[in-house]
Each structure stands twice: as C-alpha cells, then as structure tokens.
C-alpha cells in the first residue's frame, strides 16, 4: 500500500532515507523506547513521529505541528559534538527547533525530560 507523503514534513528526503528510517524504527535504543512510550499516541496533545526523515537526516522524534525535533544523544555523541552541532544548524535552517537529551537524562529523569518537551508545545 502506497501512503501519501506530505513533502513539507520531510523537506525533500529521498527514498533511501525513508528506508533507513524504517530500519531504525525497528531497532530503537532503550532510551528511545522509554521516551517513545511517553510521547506517542498524542499523549502530549500532538503527534510525534519516530525516526523521521528530514532532508538527508533522520531525527529521533519529530512533531510537525510545532516544528520540534527531539534528539537523544548516547555515548557516541560525546565524541562527535561538532557533527551534531552542524546537523542541528542544518535542520534549524528549515525553521525547526532541535532539543537534545542524553540517554541518561531519559533513563534517570524522564519526568523532567517530558516537562522540558512540554515547554516547547505551548
């Protein structure tokens, strides 16, 4: 079944990015699973998409209504801060807001993470 794709939600993402995103959705990290359990199914009053294609990137979570990208940074991100900063700049060129949380924040303090996300959904 072919689903319709709203181009404005994906900012020109190509088919291969969608295929990679689908694979990532099947293999969420523990922190991604925890956050997803708290934000999926409109629990915060808006729809989030997991492993969402945006141009050449796949973001961890995306809310189109608010233009909000949530990225979860595991240990690998500590050694690639420059790449992540550049990636954030590129994504924000589309008028989107990127917020980042570490795996540990999500695992150890999900209530605070959810509270911070809600601040962007006003």
Secondary structure, 3 states (H helix, E strand, C coil): CCCCCCHHHHCCCCHHHHHHHHHHHCCCCHHHHHHHHHHCCCCCCCCCEEEEEECCEEEEEEECCCCEEEEEECHHHHHCHHHHHHHHHHHHCCCCEEEEEEHHHHHHCHHHHHHHHHHCCC
